[in-house]
Amino acid sequence: MAELVRRKRLDAGHRNAMARAILGEAGLTLRCDPRAYHLWLLLPGSWRAETFVAAAARQRIAVSPAAEFAAGPGHAPDAVRLALAAPEEAALRPALETLRDLALAGPEASTIG
């Protein structure tokens, strides 16, 4: 069991570091624990979480809006939660690159294609 936990921790750290490199080095704002299998992407510019979720879905990438995790009604930040554990590692990198490009392009560009 200890070996399984050790490998899971290494995998989570590796995937999180990949996401932080791809998204964070592009200037996007992230909130995360570097040991976690998820992170929060704070959306830049005029993006709204629901619009970003729909644009990502058109690229066949599922992300969750922050409002799904709010404890009660009210204002949730324009952010999305990225789950890093489920995709195969070979699919994770291109998905993160697509999300990066989408976030930087803005909602106006997301309606193309």
C-alpha positions as CSV (number, residue, x, y, z in Angstrom):
1,M,0.0,0.0,0.0
2,A,2.8,2.4,0.8
3,E,4.3,1.9,-2.6
4,L,1.0,2.6,-4.3
5,V,0.6,5.8,-2.3
6,R,4.2,6.8,-3.2
7,R,3.6,6.3,-6.9
8,K,0.3,8.1,-6.8
9,R,1.9,11.1,-5.2
10,L,4.7,11.1,-7.8
11,D,2.2,10.9,-10.6
12,A,0.1,13.8,-9.1
13,G,3.2,15.9,-8.7
14,H,4.3,15.2,-12.2
15,R,0.9,16.0,-13.8
16,N,0.5,19.1,-11.7
17,A,4.0,20.3,-12.7
18,M,3.2,19.7,-16.4
19,A,0.0,21.8,-16.0
20,R,1.8,24.6,-14.2
21,A,4.5,24.7,-16.9
22,I,2.1,24.8,-19.8
23,L,-0.5,27.2,-18.3
24,G,1.5,29.2,-15.8
25,E,4.5,29.9,-18.0
26,A,2.0,31.3,-20.5
27,G,1.1,33.9,-17.9
28,L,-2.2,32.4,-16.8
29,T,-3.1,32.5,-13.2
30,L,-3.4,29.2,-11.3
31,R,-4.4,28.2,-7.8
32,C,-3.2,24.8,-6.8
33,D,-1.4,22.5,-4.4
34,P,1.6,21.2,-6.4
35,R,0.8,17.7,-5.0
36,A,-2.8,17.6,-6.1
37,Y,-4.5,16.0,-9.1
38,H,-6.5,19.2,-9.8
39,L,-6.0,22.9,-10.2
40,W,-7.9,26.1,-10.7
41,L,-7.5,28.2,-13.8
42,L,-8.5,31.8,-13.2
43,L,-9.8,32.9,-16.5
44,P,-8.3,36.0,-18.1
45,G,-9.9,39.0,-19.7
46,S,-13.6,38.8,-20.7
47,W,-13.9,35.0,-20.2
48,R,-16.8,33.8,-18.1
49,A,-16.6,30.3,-16.6
50,E,-19.6,28.9,-18.4
51,T,-18.5,30.3,-21.7
52,F,-15.0,28.7,-21.3
53,V,-16.6,25.4,-20.3
54,A,-18.6,25.4,-23.5
55,A,-15.6,26.4,-25.7
56,A,-13.5,23.6,-24.1
57,A,-16.3,21.1,-24.7
58,R,-16.3,22.1,-28.4
59,Q,-12.6,20.9,-28.3
60,R,-13.7,17.7,-26.6
61,I,-12.2,18.7,-23.2
62,A,-14.3,18.7,-20.1
63,V,-13.6,21.2,-17.4
64,S,-15.9,22.3,-14.5
65,P,-16.9,25.9,-13.7
66,A,-16.2,27.2,-10.2
67,A,-19.9,27.7,-9.5
68,E,-20.3,23.9,-9.3
69,F,-18.1,23.9,-6.2
70,A,-19.6,27.0,-4.5
71,A,-20.9,26.2,-1.0
72,G,-24.0,28.4,-1.6
73,P,-25.5,30.8,-4.1
74,G,-23.6,33.9,-4.9
75,H,-20.7,35.0,-6.9
76,A,-18.2,32.3,-7.9
77,P,-15.0,33.5,-9.6
78,D,-14.5,33.2,-13.3
79,A,-12.4,30.1,-13.0
80,V,-12.5,26.5,-14.0
81,R,-11.3,23.3,-12.2
82,L,-9.0,21.1,-14.2
83,A,-8.9,17.4,-13.2
84,L,-5.5,16.0,-14.1
85,A,-5.8,12.4,-13.0
86,A,-8.3,10.9,-15.5
87,P,-6.7,11.5,-18.9
88,E,-3.9,9.3,-20.1
89,E,-0.6,11.3,-19.9
90,A,-0.2,11.3,-23.7
91,A,-3.6,13.1,-23.9
92,L,-3.1,15.5,-21.0
93,R,-0.3,17.6,-22.6
94,P,-2.2,18.4,-25.8
95,A,-5.4,19.1,-23.8
96,L,-3.6,21.5,-21.5
97,E,-2.0,23.2,-24.6
98,T,-5.5,23.6,-26.2
99,L,-6.9,25.0,-22.9
100,R,-3.9,27.5,-22.8
101,D,-4.5,28.6,-26.3
102,L,-8.2,28.9,-25.8
103,A,-7.8,31.0,-22.6
104,L,-5.3,33.3,-24.2
105,A,-7.3,33.8,-27.4
106,G,-10.4,35.0,-25.6
107,P,-14.1,34.2,-26.0
108,E,-14.4,36.0,-29.3
109,A,-12.0,33.6,-31.0
110,S,-13.6,30.5,-29.4
111,T,-16.7,30.7,-31.6
112,I,-14.5,30.0,-34.7
113,G,-14.2,26.4,-35.7
